[in-house]
Amino acid sequence: MSQVGKISVAVATVVLAMSGAAEAGDGAFGWLSGDWYLTVGATGLVAPNFEGGKKYMLSAQPIISLGKAGPAARFTSRNDNISLALVDDGGVRAGLTGKFLFSRDDGDADELRGLDPVRWGGEVGGFFEFYPTDWMRARAELRHGIRAHNGFVADIAADAFYDLTPTVRISGGPRVSFASANYFDAYYGVNAQEAVASGLSQYNPGGGLKSVGLGGAVTWKVTDPMTASLFGEYSRLEGPAADSSLVRERGDRNQFMVGVSTTYRFDFKM
């Protein structure tokens, strides 16, 4: 079984098992009752103009997170995608996750000329996170592409966090990402026709490790429901992504990102 396949089975098993346990204890949909939160916000960042690119541009991204309020304050990261927690007891959290994907074509960068466009779409799947200590959170997401690509993506991250003051927190840790061949084909593959049109070498990727890196942030609790953050990340493309002719001939394996974000949390009951 491939690395992505093993992660797929592990995440799916944990999410389904914990969701089933919640239903068994409270009855079907019993987990709906209680205190909930909805966090919304936005991020402005400077990052490569496309994944694997070497030129940088300013862009914006939304932040959305939905879940049941646990007994203790949770750590959240800019890397967390849209989430719906089905299980949340403060120390363990699991549920559904999704990500919106913007389209990519030769209008975004000259380096993409001659390559087939990637349509806008999304990724949906599950997540699982836990706290091995009071100052660290580990999280895994497994998502399947919709419309933009037909592959799987698995992201794993661990963040240590420390409160400098009651309102200022620093955090950071490693990140690793895997993807299937269908994902790499959409974003990094170059077929025969594209090779002729673009001048890039033909490339037919498989699946495997996508990137490794580090990220960190300083988060300020402006008010109880409102936060602001300054963050930075570095990732190095590996495996099929690094071997792509798009990256080797026109891009860069080293990807940097820096930005600011703000969020606001709404609390409500179900």
Backbone bond lengths (Angstrom), bond angles and torsions (degrees), N, CA, C in turn:
res aa  C-N    CA-C-N  psi(-1)  N-CA   C-N-CA  omega(-1)  CA-C   N-CA-C  phi
1 M - - - 1.461 - - 1.532 109.33 -
2 S 1.339 118.00 140.03 1.456 122.20 -178.76 1.523 110.37 -70.87
3 Q 1.360 116.48 165.79 1.459 120.82 178.89 1.516 110.81 -60.93
4 V 1.356 116.94 -42.90 1.459 120.31 179.20 1.522 110.19 -63.72
5 G 1.327 116.73 -39.74 1.463 120.44 179.49 1.514 111.55 -63.20
6 K 1.337 117.89 -42.56 1.470 121.08 178.82 1.525 110.95 -62.78
7 I 1.334 116.67 -43.28 1.461 120.09 178.59 1.519 109.88 -64.89
8 S 1.344 117.59 -39.27 1.463 122.01 179.32 1.519 110.39 -57.95
9 V 1.336 117.29 -48.61 1.456 121.83 -178.30 1.525 110.65 -64.27
10 A 1.328 117.11 -42.69 1.466 120.73 -177.51 1.521 111.64 -64.36
11 V 1.338 117.03 -49.19 1.463 120.23 -178.60 1.519 111.04 -64.91
12 A 1.335 117.31 -44.50 1.462 120.88 -179.87 1.520 111.66 -62.11
13 T 1.330 116.83 -41.34 1.462 120.59 -179.92 1.521 111.52 -63.17
14 V 1.329 116.51 -44.64 1.464 120.17 -178.30 1.520 111.14 -66.00
15 V 1.347 116.89 -45.55 1.464 120.26 -178.71 1.519 111.11 -62.80
16 L 1.327 117.30 -45.65 1.458 120.59 -179.13 1.519 111.59 -66.29
17 A 1.315 116.88 -40.71 1.465 120.37 -179.38 1.521 111.55 -64.20
18 M 1.315 116.60 -44.76 1.452 119.39 -177.77 1.513 111.41 -72.21
19 S 1.344 117.06 -35.83 1.457 120.25 176.12 1.516 110.26 -63.97
20 G 1.346 116.90 -39.87 1.451 121.27 178.80 1.519 111.24 -65.67
21 A 1.325 116.00 -38.44 1.458 119.66 178.89 1.523 111.14 -64.42
22 A 1.328 116.19 -38.29 1.456 119.86 179.51 1.516 110.53 -65.93
23 E 1.345 117.07 -41.39 1.455 120.78 -179.93 1.518 110.73 -68.12
24 A 1.335 116.64 -38.02 1.458 119.64 -179.07 1.520 111.01 -64.39
25 G 1.336 116.60 -35.99 1.450 119.81 -177.12 1.517 113.12 -79.68
26 D 1.330 118.58 -31.65 1.451 121.25 -172.89 1.523 113.27 -117.37
27 G 1.323 117.85 -1.25 1.451 119.64 -174.39 1.507 109.93 87.36
28 A 1.338 116.25 163.20 1.464 120.51 -178.77 1.527 109.82 -57.42
29 F 1.306 115.66 129.70 1.461 124.68 179.37 1.532 112.72 64.18
30 G 1.339 116.48 14.61 1.454 119.03 178.29 1.510 112.79 -63.38
31 W 1.329 116.25 -26.39 1.457 120.11 -179.37 1.525 112.91 -67.92
32 L 1.353 117.56 -11.06 1.461 120.15 179.57 1.524 112.36 -69.06
33 S 1.344 117.16 -31.23 1.457 119.70 -176.65 1.520 110.66 -75.25
34 G 1.335 115.73 147.80 1.450 120.41 177.93 1.515 112.98 123.49
35 D 1.333 115.62 -167.30 1.465 122.60 -179.17 1.526 110.00 -87.31
36 W 1.314 116.36 133.24 1.461 122.94 -179.54 1.526 109.82 -125.95
37 Y 1.325 115.14 165.03 1.461 120.65 173.79 1.529 109.50 -137.64
38 L 1.310 115.33 151.09 1.459 122.55 172.59 1.520 107.19 -129.63
39 T 1.327 116.53 120.43 1.458 122.15 178.82 1.519 109.68 -108.99
40 V 1.328 116.56 126.55 1.464 121.63 178.27 1.523 108.64 -127.84
41 G 1.311 116.29 152.10 1.448 119.86 -179.87 1.516 111.70 -177.96
42 A 1.315 115.36 -168.23 1.458 120.92 -178.44 1.521 109.74 -148.63
43 T 1.320 115.34 153.48 1.459 122.91 179.23 1.523 109.51 -125.48
44 G 1.316 117.21 134.31 1.455 122.79 169.56 1.516 108.28 -112.53
45 L 1.321 117.41 128.54 1.464 119.39 -173.85 1.522 112.50 -145.45
46 V 1.316 114.39 156.46 1.464 122.45 171.38 1.522 106.60 -107.30
47 A 1.341 116.81 121.67 1.458 122.49 -174.74 1.515 109.03 -151.01
48 P 1.347 118.67 168.65 1.470 120.56 177.04 1.521 111.71 -55.39
49 N 1.337 116.43 148.40 1.463 120.32 -176.87 1.524 112.92 -70.24
50 F 1.317 118.25 -12.89 1.457 123.10 168.24 1.523 106.84 -158.67
51 E 1.322 116.89 159.81 1.457 120.78 -178.20 1.529 109.91 -62.91
52 G 1.317 116.25 115.78 1.461 121.53 -175.20 1.506 113.26 99.47
53 G 1.330 117.98 -3.34 1.458 121.22 -178.42 1.517 112.71 -77.97
54 K 1.336 115.62 166.08 1.465 120.54 179.63 1.523 113.00 -114.25
55 K 1.343 117.52 -4.65 1.452 121.60 175.97 1.535 108.27 -103.46
56 Y 1.344 115.92 149.60 1.451 120.51 -172.87 1.534 111.70 -114.39
57 M 1.334 114.91 151.15 1.457 120.44 -179.59 1.527 109.80 -147.47
58 L 1.348 115.52 161.17 1.458 122.63 177.44 1.525 109.30 -91.09
59 S 1.335 117.27 133.60 1.466 120.90 179.31 1.524 109.24 -146.96
60 A 1.347 116.16 176.40 1.460 122.19 -179.22 1.521 109.83 -134.18
61 Q 1.333 116.54 150.83 1.458 122.76 179.09 1.522 109.39 -139.69
62 P 1.353 118.10 147.77 1.462 120.45 176.14 1.525 111.70 -83.34
63 I 1.322 116.84 159.22 1.459 123.64 173.86 1.530 107.66 -126.58
64 I 1.336 117.32 124.65 1.461 121.81 178.53 1.525 108.32 -141.28
65 S 1.321 117.21 131.67 1.451 121.69 175.92 1.526 108.36 -145.75
66 L 1.341 116.66 133.57 1.457 122.66 -179.21 1.520 108.88 -131.06
67 G 1.318 117.73 135.80 1.453 119.48 179.19 1.510 112.33 -174.43
68 K 1.328 115.67 173.84 1.462 121.26 177.01 1.528 109.05 -83.64
69 A 1.310 115.21 139.41 1.461 120.03 179.41 1.522 109.80 -69.67
70 G 1.322 116.69 127.65 1.454 121.63 -179.48 1.519 111.59 -91.60
71 P 1.329 117.25 178.70 1.467 120.71 -178.49 1.516 113.72 -73.45
72 A 1.319 118.24 -15.92 1.464 120.84 179.94 1.525 109.38 -136.16
73 A 1.340 116.40 156.64 1.450 120.74 179.91 1.524 110.05 -63.48
74 R 1.305 117.30 136.13 1.462 122.40 -179.99 1.526 110.95 -98.10
75 F 1.309 114.77 157.65 1.459 121.34 171.80 1.528 108.28 -90.80
76 T 1.318 116.74 137.28 1.462 120.97 175.13 1.520 109.11 -127.97
77 S 1.318 115.55 152.50 1.459 121.71 -177.09 1.525 109.97 -127.62
78 R 1.314 115.38 152.80 1.454 120.78 174.81 1.521 111.18 -58.86
79 N 1.333 117.08 -27.16 1.459 121.32 -178.49 1.521 112.76 -73.65
80 D 1.333 117.38 -17.30 1.457 119.61 179.58 1.527 109.69 -66.29
81 N 1.316 116.11 128.37 1.458 119.81 176.74 1.524 110.56 -85.79
82 I 1.320 116.83 174.44 1.458 122.32 179.95 1.519 108.92 -49.32
83 S 1.334 117.27 125.64 1.464 120.68 -171.12 1.522 111.83 -131.64
84 L 1.321 115.96 142.82 1.457 123.71 171.02 1.519 107.03 -126.02
85 A 1.333 116.81 107.71 1.457 121.10 -176.98 1.526 110.09 -80.56
86 L 1.332 116.83 121.63 1.458 122.22 174.69 1.519 110.85 -91.60
87 V 1.322 115.89 -26.05 1.470 122.76 177.77 1.529 108.07 -130.76
88 D 1.333 116.51 130.69 1.463 119.93 -179.73 1.523 108.63 -157.87
89 D 1.334 116.97 105.11 1.458 120.05 178.14 1.522 111.89 -115.00
90 G 1.326 116.61 17.21 1.456 121.37 -179.73 1.512 113.27 95.41
91 G 1.340 117.49 -43.32 1.456 120.92 -179.55 1.506 113.67 -100.07
92 V 1.323 116.29 -23.22 1.461 122.23 179.48 1.522 108.35 -133.84
93 R 1.305 115.49 137.46 1.459 120.94 -178.85 1.522 108.45 -140.63
94 A 1.336 117.46 135.01 1.462 121.37 -179.36 1.513 109.30 -150.86
95 G 1.339 115.73 152.94 1.460 118.87 179.48 1.505 112.35 168.89
96 L 1.318 115.43 -148.20 1.455 122.66 -175.55 1.524 110.34 -101.43
97 T 1.314 115.61 150.27 1.461 120.37 178.42 1.515 110.21 -143.02
98 G 1.314 116.45 156.43 1.459 121.10 -179.79 1.515 110.95 -152.62
99 K 1.299 115.70 159.73 1.461 121.63 -177.91 1.522 109.37 -145.27
100 F 1.324 116.75 135.39 1.459 121.50 176.35 1.520 109.32 -89.79
101 L 1.320 117.09 135.83 1.459 122.32 179.98 1.524 109.87 -115.87
102 F 1.310 116.36 126.48 1.453 120.96 177.18 1.529 109.79 -79.66
103 S 1.309 115.67 156.65 1.465 120.21 178.29 1.527 109.72 -69.77
104 R 1.328 115.93 160.30 1.461 121.53 177.27 1.518 108.82 -138.04
105 D 1.329 117.48 125.79 1.460 120.81 178.21 1.518 109.48 -148.17
106 D 1.339 116.08 -176.64 1.463 119.45 -174.83 1.523 112.95 -70.72
107 G 1.346 117.55 -7.24 1.448 119.67 173.98 1.516 112.45 -76.89
108 D 1.330 116.95 -16.36 1.458 121.15 -179.84 1.525 112.40 -82.22
109 A 1.322 116.80 -29.33 1.466 120.15 -178.03 1.522 109.54 -162.08
110 D 1.321 117.10 141.63 1.461 121.29 178.61 1.525 111.11 -61.67
111 E 1.341 116.90 -29.15 1.464 120.88 -178.09 1.527 112.45 -65.25
112 L 1.344 117.54 -17.17 1.463 121.81 -177.13 1.525 112.92 -93.79
113 R 1.322 117.85 0.40 1.466 120.57 -178.43 1.518 110.90 -62.63
114 G 1.330 114.93 132.05 1.454 120.90 -179.36 1.515 113.46 94.70
115 L 1.341 117.52 -12.71 1.459 120.95 179.21 1.529 109.99 -92.98
116 D 1.315 116.67 147.65 1.463 120.74 177.51 1.528 109.03 -63.80
117 P 1.336 117.27 140.71 1.464 119.15 178.82 1.527 111.37 -69.34
118 V 1.324 115.99 152.04 1.461 122.31 172.22 1.527 106.73 -100.98
119 R 1.320 117.51 123.97 1.459 121.12 -176.30 1.527 111.07 -73.10
120 W 1.335 116.09 156.48 1.462 119.04 173.42 1.527 108.31 -67.58
121 G 1.296 115.82 155.92 1.456 120.07 -178.81 1.512 110.32 -179.22
122 G 1.312 116.32 -141.19 1.454 119.95 -178.50 1.504 112.08 -164.61
123 E 1.302 115.38 -178.19 1.466 123.73 174.14 1.514 107.98 -136.73
124 V 1.319 117.45 136.49 1.462 121.47 177.42 1.526 108.57 -129.91
125 G 1.323 116.34 150.76 1.464 120.00 -179.64 1.506 111.13 176.74
126 G 1.331 116.20 -145.48 1.447 121.94 -176.99 1.514 111.87 -131.14
127 F 1.343 115.02 161.89 1.463 120.16 176.48 1.518 109.33 -135.79
128 F 1.323 114.81 158.08 1.462 122.17 176.19 1.520 107.53 -145.52
129 E 1.330 116.75 130.95 1.462 120.06 178.28 1.517 110.19 -140.86
130 F 1.333 115.25 151.48 1.460 120.20 178.78 1.519 109.50 -152.02
131 Y 1.326 115.45 167.23 1.451 122.51 -177.65 1.529 108.81 -115.83
132 P 1.321 119.15 99.37 1.471 121.07 177.48 1.519 112.15 -66.37
133 T 1.341 116.93 -25.81 1.461 122.35 174.48 1.527 107.73 -140.27
134 D 1.320 116.92 175.29 1.461 120.85 178.45 1.522 112.38 -71.07
135 W 1.342 117.01 -13.60 1.465 119.52 -175.97 1.533 112.97 -120.41
136 M 1.322 117.17 18.46 1.473 119.67 179.48 1.521 111.09 -145.02
137 R 1.325 115.73 139.42 1.454 121.51 174.27 1.521 109.94 -125.49
138 A 1.335 116.57 136.07 1.464 122.35 173.97 1.524 108.02 -114.48
139 R 1.324 116.71 138.71 1.461 121.21 -176.74 1.520 109.90 -141.73
140 A 1.339 115.69 140.38 1.468 122.28 175.45 1.521 108.75 -129.33
141 E 1.314 116.13 138.04 1.455 122.55 175.16 1.527 108.78 -125.15
142 L 1.320 115.71 138.52 1.459 121.60 172.48 1.519 107.56 -125.96
143 R 1.344 117.33 122.77 1.458 121.22 -175.03 1.534 110.49 -132.38
144 H 1.329 115.31 146.73 1.469 121.57 175.71 1.518 108.85 -111.79
145 G 1.317 116.21 137.52 1.447 120.95 -177.29 1.519 113.58 -72.56
146 I 1.321 115.11 147.93 1.453 123.23 174.64 1.519 108.13 -128.42
147 R 1.316 116.70 120.68 1.461 125.09 175.50 1.526 113.19 73.13
148 A 1.324 118.87 -54.65 1.460 120.51 -178.51 1.523 111.31 -66.44
149 H 1.325 116.51 -41.25 1.461 121.49 176.73 1.517 108.25 -153.82
150 N 1.314 117.53 168.47 1.463 122.02 -176.67 1.524 110.82 -119.48
151 G 1.316 116.38 33.39 1.452 120.26 -177.09 1.514 112.83 -115.41
152 F 1.340 115.76 -175.56 1.452 123.71 177.11 1.526 109.84 -110.03
153 V 1.331 115.33 146.31 1.465 122.29 173.71 1.520 108.04 -130.90
154 A 1.324 117.35 132.26 1.461 122.30 177.60 1.522 108.96 -123.38
155 D 1.335 116.61 122.98 1.461 122.57 178.79 1.524 109.49 -115.17
156 I 1.321 116.94 133.41 1.461 122.58 178.27 1.527 108.02 -128.31
157 A 1.337 116.37 133.56 1.465 120.78 -179.37 1.516 110.43 -144.42
158 A 1.321 115.53 150.36 1.467 122.18 173.55 1.522 107.34 -131.82
159 D 1.324 116.35 131.63 1.458 120.97 -179.03 1.519 110.78 -128.09
160 A 1.329 115.62 126.31 1.456 121.34 169.10 1.521 107.23 -92.29
161 F 1.335 116.67 142.61 1.461 118.75 -178.58 1.525 110.03 -138.27
162 Y 1.346 114.84 149.81 1.465 121.03 -176.56 1.526 108.76 -146.62
163 D 1.314 116.45 133.45 1.456 121.49 -179.94 1.522 110.02 -89.76
164 L 1.327 116.45 109.31 1.462 121.28 176.80 1.519 110.50 -67.82
165 T 1.327 116.01 -39.55 1.463 123.85 175.36 1.526 106.33 -139.71
166 P 1.321 118.51 174.32 1.468 119.08 177.52 1.528 113.94 -60.19
167 T 1.345 117.31 -17.31 1.470 119.49 -177.02 1.532 113.92 -118.76
168 V 1.330 118.66 -4.38 1.472 121.29 -177.68 1.525 109.44 -123.55
169 R 1.327 115.84 125.22 1.460 121.94 -178.50 1.527 109.92 -125.55
170 I 1.328 116.32 138.33 1.461 121.39 172.14 1.533 107.56 -110.08
171 S 1.326 116.36 147.81 1.462 120.41 -178.59 1.519 109.29 -153.61
172 G 1.326 115.36 161.29 1.454 119.43 177.57 1.514 111.50 173.54
173 G 1.337 115.41 164.33 1.444 119.87 179.04 1.508 112.25 168.79
174 P 1.332 116.48 -176.14 1.470 121.52 -176.11 1.522 112.45 -82.82
175 R 1.351 115.25 156.69 1.448 123.65 174.59 1.519 109.11 -134.54
176 V 1.330 116.11 145.86 1.464 121.00 174.97 1.521 107.68 -143.91
177 S 1.317 116.12 144.28 1.457 121.04 -176.73 1.520 110.10 -136.17
178 F 1.347 115.63 140.85 1.458 123.29 176.34 1.531 108.61 -123.17
179 A 1.313 117.04 158.39 1.463 120.46 176.90 1.520 109.79 -153.40
180 S 1.325 114.66 158.73 1.465 120.72 179.15 1.527 110.60 -88.82
181 A 1.329 115.56 171.37 1.460 121.22 -177.20 1.521 111.88 -60.91
182 N 1.339 118.16 -37.41 1.462 120.42 -179.08 1.523 112.16 -63.89
183 Y 1.328 116.68 -35.90 1.461 119.20 175.80 1.520 110.64 -66.03
184 F 1.323 116.46 -49.86 1.458 120.13 -178.83 1.524 111.68 -61.77
185 D 1.341 117.04 -35.31 1.458 119.79 179.99 1.523 110.69 -63.65
186 A 1.346 117.09 -40.07 1.467 120.73 -178.70 1.529 112.13 -66.59
187 Y 1.337 117.50 -41.08 1.458 120.76 -172.47 1.531 114.60 -102.22
188 Y 1.336 117.08 -21.10 1.460 119.15 -175.07 1.526 113.77 -128.46
189 G 1.322 118.68 -11.04 1.448 120.85 -178.71 1.522 112.89 -74.50
190 V 1.316 116.00 151.13 1.476 122.37 176.58 1.523 107.13 -135.93
191 N 1.341 116.85 105.39 1.462 119.04 179.87 1.527 110.82 -81.16
192 A 1.326 116.33 -178.95 1.467 120.57 -174.57 1.522 112.19 -61.18
193 Q 1.348 116.68 -43.93 1.461 120.13 -179.80 1.525 111.38 -65.63
194 E 1.323 116.30 -41.11 1.459 120.07 178.96 1.525 110.85 -66.46
195 A 1.322 116.94 -35.61 1.459 120.23 178.87 1.524 111.03 -62.22
196 V 1.317 116.15 -41.98 1.467 120.36 178.89 1.526 110.55 -66.67
197 A 1.349 116.54 -43.59 1.463 120.79 -176.12 1.522 113.13 -72.87
198 S 1.335 116.95 -32.56 1.461 120.11 -174.33 1.523 114.27 -99.65
199 G 1.323 116.62 -23.99 1.453 119.91 -174.44 1.510 113.35 86.58
200 L 1.332 117.65 0.33 1.453 121.17 176.65 1.525 110.87 -81.55
201 S 1.309 116.90 158.08 1.455 121.20 175.82 1.527 109.65 -71.31
202 Q 1.312 116.88 144.56 1.463 121.01 178.54 1.526 109.19 -64.83
203 Y 1.339 115.64 141.49 1.467 119.63 -177.05 1.522 110.11 -150.03
204 N 1.332 116.00 126.15 1.456 122.70 179.43 1.529 108.29 -120.19
205 P 1.346 118.33 98.29 1.470 120.60 -172.79 1.518 113.50 -80.87
206 G 1.325 114.92 158.06 1.459 122.12 169.09 1.516 108.80 -102.85
207 G 1.328 117.24 -160.82 1.454 121.02 178.20 1.513 111.18 -106.32
208 G 1.346 117.05 169.58 1.451 120.67 177.60 1.508 112.97 147.65
209 L 1.319 115.52 -153.70 1.459 122.18 -179.70 1.524 110.06 -63.57
210 K 1.328 116.50 134.57 1.463 121.50 -178.19 1.524 112.49 -104.10
211 S 1.330 117.00 -46.29 1.463 119.56 -179.01 1.526 110.41 -163.31
212 V 1.331 115.03 158.48 1.465 122.50 171.44 1.517 106.49 -132.48
213 G 1.330 116.53 152.77 1.448 117.59 -178.67 1.507 113.33 -175.82
214 L 1.340 114.54 -170.30 1.460 123.94 -179.53 1.520 109.03 -137.19
215 G 1.315 115.58 147.99 1.455 119.77 176.48 1.510 110.42 -143.66
216 G 1.327 116.11 154.48 1.454 120.61 178.61 1.511 110.82 -152.29
217 A 1.334 116.15 161.01 1.456 120.64 -178.17 1.517 111.04 -153.94
218 V 1.328 114.83 154.11 1.462 123.01 168.78 1.522 106.16 -117.60
219 T 1.332 116.49 122.02 1.457 121.33 -174.90 1.521 110.03 -117.58
220 W 1.327 114.85 132.08 1.457 121.68 -179.34 1.519 108.91 -112.91
221 K 1.313 116.51 124.57 1.463 121.93 176.58 1.526 107.88 -84.94
222 V 1.327 116.37 95.62 1.461 121.60 -175.52 1.528 110.25 -65.09
223 T 1.334 115.86 -51.24 1.458 123.68 172.37 1.523 106.22 -136.27
224 D 1.327 117.84 179.91 1.460 119.18 -179.09 1.526 112.24 -57.49
225 P 1.360 119.93 -43.92 1.465 118.45 -179.82 1.529 114.86 -93.08
226 M 1.327 119.44 -7.04 1.465 121.55 -171.82 1.521 111.18 -117.00
227 T 1.336 116.81 134.79 1.462 122.05 177.73 1.527 110.49 -132.82
228 A 1.332 115.05 157.30 1.458 122.18 174.09 1.522 107.72 -135.32
229 S 1.331 117.57 146.49 1.467 121.11 -175.41 1.522 111.67 -139.23
230 L 1.322 113.84 150.04 1.461 123.13 168.42 1.523 106.20 -118.79
231 F 1.325 118.14 127.02 1.460 120.06 -174.78 1.526 111.42 -136.97
232 G 1.331 114.34 159.98 1.454 121.69 175.16 1.513 109.51 -146.17
233 E 1.325 117.27 147.54 1.457 121.25 -179.81 1.523 110.38 -144.92
234 Y 1.328 113.58 148.46 1.463 121.02 172.70 1.522 108.17 -131.52
235 S 1.318 116.40 133.95 1.463 120.39 174.80 1.522 108.72 -136.60
236 R 1.331 114.91 148.60 1.455 121.12 178.33 1.518 107.82 -119.53
237 L 1.322 115.85 120.53 1.456 120.89 -179.83 1.520 109.71 -65.90
238 E 1.330 115.44 139.59 1.455 121.80 -178.41 1.532 109.51 -130.57
239 G 1.320 115.72 173.62 1.456 121.76 171.68 1.515 114.50 53.95
240 P 1.346 117.37 -135.28 1.470 121.26 -176.78 1.524 113.19 -59.70
241 A 1.331 118.60 -29.79 1.461 119.93 178.65 1.524 110.84 -69.59
242 A 1.327 117.02 -47.23 1.464 120.84 -179.33 1.519 112.05 -66.23
243 D 1.345 117.25 -31.09 1.464 120.90 -177.64 1.516 113.30 -81.15
244 S 1.337 118.22 -9.73 1.456 121.37 -178.08 1.529 111.50 -62.51
245 S 1.308 116.25 140.62 1.469 120.12 177.41 1.524 110.93 -64.18
246 L 1.336 117.86 -28.05 1.469 120.53 177.17 1.517 110.56 -61.77
247 V 1.327 117.20 -41.09 1.459 121.53 -179.78 1.527 110.71 -79.35
248 R 1.324 117.63 -45.44 1.463 120.91 -176.71 1.518 112.22 -66.04
249 E 1.329 117.49 -38.03 1.463 120.42 -173.20 1.529 114.28 -97.72
250 R 1.347 117.00 -24.23 1.461 118.60 -176.00 1.526 114.34 -135.62
251 G 1.323 117.54 -3.55 1.459 119.76 -175.35 1.508 113.18 -123.47
252 D 1.349 115.23 -151.50 1.458 121.24 -176.65 1.524 108.05 -152.12
253 R 1.321 116.40 131.97 1.473 120.71 176.97 1.519 111.83 -67.25
254 N 1.324 116.75 -28.36 1.456 121.34 -176.89 1.527 110.17 -87.75
255 Q 1.322 115.90 120.64 1.454 121.90 -176.03 1.530 109.58 -120.33
256 F 1.333 115.74 125.08 1.460 121.26 -179.60 1.532 109.56 -115.97
257 M 1.324 115.13 152.67 1.452 120.79 -179.97 1.521 109.09 -150.56
258 V 1.341 116.95 138.09 1.458 121.74 175.23 1.524 107.46 -144.23
259 G 1.337 116.09 144.38 1.451 117.27 -177.88 1.510 113.52 -172.23
260 V 1.328 115.00 -177.67 1.459 122.71 177.22 1.527 107.96 -130.38
261 S 1.333 116.17 154.19 1.460 119.98 178.74 1.518 109.81 -147.54
262 T 1.321 115.82 159.58 1.458 121.63 175.00 1.520 108.82 -142.22
263 T 1.330 117.22 143.19 1.464 121.65 -179.80 1.524 109.92 -136.39
264 Y 1.332 114.66 158.09 1.460 121.35 175.81 1.514 108.10 -136.50
265 R 1.333 117.27 131.96 1.456 122.13 -177.72 1.522 112.09 -104.56
266 F 1.335 116.39 130.80 1.448 122.76 175.10 1.534 108.28 -108.03
267 D 1.331 117.17 126.92 1.463 122.09 178.02 1.531 109.66 -102.16
268 F 1.346 116.64 139.52 1.449 120.21 179.53 1.525 109.42 -155.40
269 K 1.317 115.96 168.26 1.471 122.32 -179.69 1.520 110.50 -113.19
270 M 1.332 114.99 150.41 1.460 121.25 176.07 1.546 108.74 -116.34
